[in-house]
């Protein structure tokens, strides 16, 4: 008679796998969307930082004036080159009103000639053009000095009335009867007509763009007919020192005419400059970038009539009539900061910020998408559960099942530690629990072995003796009828 209880299936159970946290698909989708938004925001922020659009107001005269046509070319150039600058052109009745608008801080850019009143906050970005003062006499008559003109009727050939006031100033003729002898030449009047006896003009002072003078064939044609004589202004250097804004110029031989050669030798005269100016409050980076665009695109900015075809850097001297803008001066002197110099600090801060943001998103990603490792200490619960079931094992077969289950947990823990699905957190607790239950199973096994041995012995002692059937004789009894 066996005292063993019901036995469990000897089949070995599969190793217990660590629990995992299922990925939430909505959270993954949200993370992907946030990551894309962060990337777009970063790219947009960087682009905005480096290429943020800036609109600059350019005050000019009438739409057909040289400064207005130049402003239009500059605006087109910036647009075609995808520059961050945009030019807004504002037309006025004349350039004087445009400068007044600039002086009221209603414009960022303007063009001025150095004989005009210079706004207090104007700073030069570039020299666009030079105007030459040509002193012309009829036929072969020489004019030895400007003082001779005070007794003559003089025609001023120029584009605007401001040149008339300039000529009177260099001749030192005050307002009054004498000033009337200095007159603006009629529109469209040629040198032949001005020097005709009927006109009464004893001299002509022409104020022309230097770039236009070298292209104008009219001087050569009139010179071939012996119509005028180009005279030097010997007082050029004295006038340049005396009157602010005037520059001393030198006309090289053959400037106005190659055949006949006019002048036949280098000749001194005076001139004026056309300046592209900006507000002094304009940032150095903006002014420097504008100056760079203007200097590097001279050929594209020149007008068909020659204006601004020989753009020059602004004068960076401290005694310049109109001081150069600091940004333009830095570019001219090659003192402009490189990209790294200007943005290195900002780049470091940006990199640090992106690192923090990236770490946060990486943590979120790991939290919602990665299989969360189970702590080794959490397996101790399953181990102790086996320990509680040991006392209910009444047979060696049941005990072996518990032993196999315990070993399965151990194998699962080892595999999990290798794969990273189980962390080492609480590993000592698990080891302690495993060793405790393992020892309990061993003691229970010894107990069951002893108990089963004693039960078998008692059963053998109490069992009735068996008879030897070989010695039994069967006796048949006969019955009487």
C-alpha positions in Angstrom: 0.0 0.0 0.0 1.5 3.3 -1.1 1.2 6.5 0.9 2.2 8.8 -1.9 -0.3 11.5 -3.0 -1.3 12.3 -6.5 1.6 13.1 -8.7 2.1 16.0 -11.2 3.0 15.6 -14.8 6.8 15.0 -15.0 6.9 17.3 -18.1 9.3 20.2 -17.5 7.5 23.6 -17.6 8.9 26.2 -20.0 11.2 28.8 -18.4 9.5 31.8 -17.0 10.0 34.8 -19.2 10.3 38.3 -17.7 7.3 40.5 -18.1 7.5 43.2 -20.7 5.6 46.5 -21.2 3.8 46.6 -24.5 4.5 49.6 -26.7 1.7 52.1 -27.0 1.3 52.8 -30.7 -0.3 56.1 -30.1 2.6 57.2 -27.9 5.1 56.1 -30.6 3.2 58.1 -33.2 3.1 61.1 -30.9 6.8 60.8 -30.3 7.5 60.7 -34.1 5.3 63.7 -34.7 7.1 65.7 -31.9 10.5 64.7 -33.2 9.6 65.9 -36.7 8.2 69.2 -35.2 11.4 69.6 -33.2 13.6 69.1 -36.2 11.5 71.5 -38.3 11.6 74.1 -35.5 15.4 73.7 -35.2 15.9 74.1 -39.0 13.5 77.0 -39.2 15.1 78.7 -36.2 18.6 78.4 -37.6 17.5 79.6 -41.0 15.6 82.5 -39.4 18.6 83.4 -37.4 20.9 83.5 -40.4 18.5 84.6 -43.1 15.8 86.6 -41.3 14.3 89.0 -43.8 15.0 92.7 -43.2 13.2 95.5 -45.2 15.2 98.7 -45.8 13.5 101.9 -47.0 15.4 103.7 -49.8 14.4 107.4 -50.2 15.0 108.7 -53.7 13.9 111.4 -56.0 11.7 111.0 -59.1 11.3 107.5 -60.6 13.6 108.5 -63.6 16.4 110.0 -61.5 19.7 108.2 -61.3 19.4 107.5 -57.7 15.9 105.9 -58.2 17.2 103.7 -61.0 20.1 102.6 -58.9 17.8 101.8 -56.0 15.7 99.7 -58.3 18.7 97.8 -59.6 19.9 97.1 -56.0 16.5 95.9 -55.0 16.4 93.5 -58.0 19.9 92.2 -57.3 19.1 91.5 -53.7 15.9 89.7 -54.6 17.5 87.6 -57.3 20.4 86.6 -55.0 17.9 85.4 -52.3 19.3 87.9 -49.9 17.7 88.5 -46.5 17.4 92.2 -47.4 14.5 93.7 -49.2 14.5 97.2 -50.5 11.4 99.4 -50.3 11.8 102.4 -52.7 10.0 105.7 -51.7 10.0 108.3 -54.4 10.0 112.1 -53.7 9.7 115.2 -55.8 13.5 115.6 -55.9 16.6 114.3 -54.1 16.6 117.2 -51.6 13.2 116.0 -50.3 14.5 112.4 -50.2 17.4 113.5 -48.0 14.9 115.4 -45.8 12.9 112.2 -45.4 16.2 110.4 -44.6 17.0 113.1 -42.0 13.7 112.5 -40.3 14.7 108.8 -39.9 11.9 107.8 -42.2 14.4 106.0 -44.5 17.4 103.7 -44.0 19.2 104.5 -47.3 19.6 107.5 -49.5 22.0 108.9 -52.2 23.5 112.3 -51.8 26.0 114.5 -53.6 28.6 116.1 -51.4 27.6 119.7 -52.2 24.2 119.2 -50.5 23.4 119.5 -46.8 24.5 116.2 -45.3 22.0 114.7 -42.7 23.6 114.4 -39.3 23.2 110.7 -39.0 24.3 109.8 -42.5 27.2 107.3 -42.8 28.8 106.3 -46.1 28.5 102.7 -47.5 30.0 103.3 -50.9 31.0 106.0 -53.4 28.7 105.6 -56.4 29.9 108.3 -58.8 32.1 111.3 -59.3 30.9 114.5 -60.8 33.5 116.6 -62.8 33.4 120.3 -63.1 34.5 121.2 -66.6 35.4 124.8 -67.3 34.9 125.4 -71.0 35.7 128.5 -73.1 34.6 129.4 -76.6 36.9 128.6 -79.4 40.6 128.9 -78.5 40.1 131.3 -75.6 41.8 130.4 -72.4 40.3 131.1 -69.0 43.2 131.6 -66.6 41.3 131.7 -63.4 37.9 131.5 -61.8 38.1 135.2 -60.9 37.8 136.0 -64.7 34.3 134.4 -64.6 32.9 137.1 -62.3 32.9 139.5 -65.2 31.4 137.1 -67.7 28.0 135.6 -68.4 28.3 131.9 -67.5 26.0 129.0 -68.5 25.8 126.1 -66.1 25.1 122.8 -67.8 23.8 120.4 -65.1 20.9 118.1 -64.3 19.3 120.2 -61.5 19.1 123.6 -60.0 21.3 122.7 -57.0 24.3 122.8 -59.3 23.7 126.5 -60.0 24.0 127.3 -56.3 27.2 125.3 -56.2 28.8 127.2 -59.1 28.0 130.5 -57.5 29.6 129.3 -54.2 32.8 128.3 -55.9 32.9 131.6 -57.7 32.2 133.4 -54.4 29.3 135.4 -56.0 26.7 136.4 -53.4 23.0 136.8 -54.2 22.4 140.0 -56.1 22.8 141.5 -59.6 26.1 139.8 -60.1 24.6 136.4 -59.4 22.2 136.8 -62.3 25.1 136.4 -64.7 25.4 132.8 -63.6 22.5 131.1 -65.3 21.3 127.6 -65.9 21.6 126.6 -69.5 18.4 125.9 -71.4 17.4 122.3 -71.5 18.8 120.5 -74.5 21.1 123.4 -75.4 24.3 122.3 -77.1 27.8 123.8 -76.7 27.6 125.2 -80.2 24.4 127.2 -79.3 25.8 128.3 -76.0 29.0 129.6 -77.5 27.2 131.3 -80.4 27.6 135.1 -80.4 23.8 135.5 -80.0 23.8 133.7 -76.6 26.2 136.1 -75.0 27.8 133.4 -72.8 31.5 133.9 -72.3 32.0 130.5 -70.5 30.3 127.3 -69.8 30.7 125.3 -66.6 29.4 121.8 -67.1 28.9 119.5 -64.1 28.7 115.9 -65.5 29.1 112.4 -64.2 32.7 111.2 -64.8 31.4 107.9 -66.2 29.1 109.8 -68.6 31.7 112.3 -69.8 34.1 109.6 -71.1 31.2 108.2 -73.2 29.8 111.4 -74.5 30.9 111.8 -78.1 29.4 115.3 -78.3 32.6 116.8 -76.9 34.7 115.2 -79.6 32.3 116.4 -82.3 32.3 120.0 -81.1 36.1 119.9 -80.6 36.7 118.9 -84.2 34.9 122.1 -85.2 37.1 124.1 -82.8 34.1 124.9 -80.7 35.6 125.1 -77.2 38.6 125.0 -75.0 38.9 122.9 -71.8 40.6 124.9 -69.1 42.3 123.8 -65.9 41.1 125.0 -62.5 44.3 125.9 -60.9 42.6 126.7 -57.6 41.3 123.1 -57.4 43.4 122.1 -54.3 42.7 125.4 -52.6 39.0 125.0 -53.2 39.0 121.4 -51.9 40.5 122.6 -48.7 38.2 125.6 -48.4 34.8 124.2 -49.3 33.7 120.9 -47.6 32.6 118.2 -50.0 34.7 119.3 -53.0 37.4 117.0 -54.1 40.4 117.7 -56.3 40.3 115.7 -59.5 42.7 115.1 -62.4 41.5 114.6 -65.9 43.9 112.4 -67.8 44.8 113.2 -71.4 42.2 112.3 -73.9 39.3 112.0 -71.4 36.8 114.0 -73.4 38.1 113.4 -76.9 40.7 111.1 -78.3 41.0 112.9 -81.6 41.6 115.7 -81.1 43.0 114.8 -77.7 41.2 116.8 -75.0 42.8 117.5 -72.7 46.2 117.2 -74.4 47.8 116.7 -71.0 46.7 115.8 -67.5 44.6 118.7 -66.2 43.5 119.7 -62.7 39.9 120.4 -61.8 37.4 119.9 -59.0 34.7 117.4 -58.5 31.9 116.1 -56.3 31.0 112.6 -55.1 27.7 110.8 -55.0 27.5 108.7 -51.9 25.3 105.8 -50.9 24.5 106.6 -47.2 22.8 104.7 -44.4 21.6 105.7 -41.0 24.2 105.6 -38.3 21.9 103.4 -36.2 22.0 100.6 -38.8 23.7 97.6 -37.4 27.3 96.9 -38.4 26.4 93.5 -39.7 23.7 94.9 -42.0 25.8 97.8 -43.2 28.8 95.4 -43.9 26.6 93.0 -45.8 25.1 95.7 -47.9 28.6 97.1 -48.6 29.8 93.7 -49.6 26.9 93.2 -52.0 27.5 96.6 -53.6 31.2 96.2 -54.0 31.0 92.6 -55.4 28.3 93.4 -57.9 29.6 96.7 -59.5 28.9 95.6 -63.0 25.3 94.6 -62.3 24.5 97.9 -60.5 25.8 100.3 -63.1 23.1 102.2 -65.1 23.0 102.3 -68.9 23.9 106.0 -68.8 27.1 105.2 -66.9 26.0 106.3 -63.4 27.4 104.0 -60.7 29.5 102.1 -63.2 32.7 102.6 -61.2 31.7 102.1 -57.6 34.4 102.7 -55.1 34.8 101.8 -51.4 33.9 104.5 -48.9 36.7 106.6 -47.4 37.5 105.2 -44.0 39.6 108.2 -43.0 38.5 110.1 -40.0 38.6 113.4 -41.8 36.3 112.1 -44.6 33.5 114.5 -45.5 30.9 111.9 -44.7 32.3 109.2 -42.4 32.1 105.6 -43.4 29.6 103.4 -41.6 31.4 101.2 -39.1 30.1 98.0 -40.8 31.4 99.2 -44.2 34.7 100.2 -42.7 35.1 96.8 -41.1 34.5 95.1 -44.5 36.9 97.5 -46.3 39.6 97.0 -43.7 38.9 93.2 -43.7 38.0 93.4 -40.0 34.7 91.7 -40.4 34.1 88.7 -38.2 33.8 85.3 -39.7 30.7 83.2 -39.3 32.2 81.4 -36.4 33.4 84.6 -34.7 29.9 86.1 -34.9 27.9 83.0 -34.0 30.2 80.7 -32.0 28.7 81.7 -28.6 25.2 81.3 -30.0 26.1 78.0 -31.6 27.5 76.7 -28.3 24.3 77.7 -26.5 22.2 76.2 -29.2 24.2 73.0 -29.1 23.7 72.8 -25.3 20.0 73.5 -25.7 19.6 70.9 -28.4 21.5 68.4 -26.3 19.1 68.9 -23.4 16.1 68.7 -25.6 17.5 65.6 -27.4 18.1 63.9 -24.0 14.5 64.6 -23.0 13.1 63.2 -26.2 15.5 60.2 -26.0 14.2 59.5 -22.5 10.6 59.7 -23.7 11.4 57.4 -26.6 13.0 54.9 -24.4 10.2 55.1 -21.9 7.4 54.5 -24.4 9.0 52.3 -27.1 11.7 50.2 -25.4 10.9 47.0 -23.5 11.1 47.9 -19.8 13.6 45.6 -18.1 12.2 43.7 -15.1 14.1 44.1 -11.9 15.8 41.0 -10.7 14.4 41.6 -7.2 10.8 41.3 -8.6 11.6 37.6 -9.5 12.0 36.9 -5.8 8.2 36.9 -5.5 7.9 33.9 -7.8 10.7 32.2 -6.0 9.1 32.7 -2.6 5.8 31.5 -4.0 7.5 28.2 -4.8 8.9 28.1 -1.2 5.3 28.4 0.2 4.2 25.4 -1.9 7.0 23.2 -0.7 5.2 22.0 2.5 2.3 20.9 0.4 4.5 18.6 -1.7 3.8 15.1 -0.3 5.8 13.1 -2.8 9.2 13.3 -4.4 7.5 13.7 -7.8 5.7 16.9 -6.6 8.9 18.1 -5.2 10.8 17.6 -8.4 8.1 19.7 -10.2 8.8 22.5 -7.8 12.5 22.0 -8.3 12.1 22.2 -12.1 10.0 25.4 -11.7 12.7 27.0 -9.6 15.4 26.1 -12.0 13.2 27.5 -14.8 13.0 30.9 -13.0 16.8 30.8 -12.6 17.4 30.0 -16.3 15.0 32.8 -17.3 16.8 35.3 -15.0 20.2 34.4 -16.5 18.9 34.8 -20.0 17.2 38.1 -19.1 20.4 39.4 -17.6 22.2 38.6 -20.7 19.6 40.1 -23.1 19.0 43.2 -21.0 15.3 42.4 -20.3 16.2 42.0 -16.6 18.1 44.5 -14.7 20.5 43.8 -11.9 18.4 45.8 -9.5 17.6 43.5 -6.5 19.9 40.7 -7.8 21.2 40.0 -4.3 17.6 39.6 -3.0 16.9 37.2 -5.8 20.0 35.2 -5.1 19.2 35.0 -1.4 15.6 33.9 -2.1 16.7 31.3 -4.6 19.3 29.8 -2.3 16.7 29.8 0.6 14.1 27.9 -1.5 16.6 25.6 -3.0 17.8 24.6 0.5 14.1 24.2 1.6 13.5 21.8 -1.3 16.6 19.8 -0.3 15.4 19.5 3.3 11.9 18.5 2.1 13.4 15.9 -0.2 15.4 14.4 2.7 12.3 14.4 4.9 10.2 12.7 2.2 12.8 10.1 1.7 13.0 9.3 5.4 9.2 9.3 5.7 8.7 7.1 2.8 11.3 4.6 4.1 9.7 4.3 7.5 6.2 3.9 6.0 7.4 1.0 3.8 9.0 -0.8 6.9 5.8 -0.5 8.9 3.7 -1.9 6.1 6.0 -4.9 5.8 5.8 -5.7 9.6 2.0 -5.5 9.8 1.2 -7.5 6.7 -0.2 -11.1 7.4 2.1 -14.0 6.6 1.6 -15.6 3.2 0.8 -19.3 2.9 2.9 -21.7 0.9 0.4 -23.0 -1.7 2.8 -25.8 -2.8 2.1 -27.7 0.4 -1.6 -27.5 0.3 -3.4 -30.8 -0.3 -6.8 -30.7 -1.7 -9.1 -33.3 0.0 -12.2 -34.4 -1.8 -15.1 -35.7 0.4 -17.3 -38.3 -1.0 -21.0 -38.0 -0.4 -23.3 -40.9 -0.1 -26.0 -41.1 -2.5 
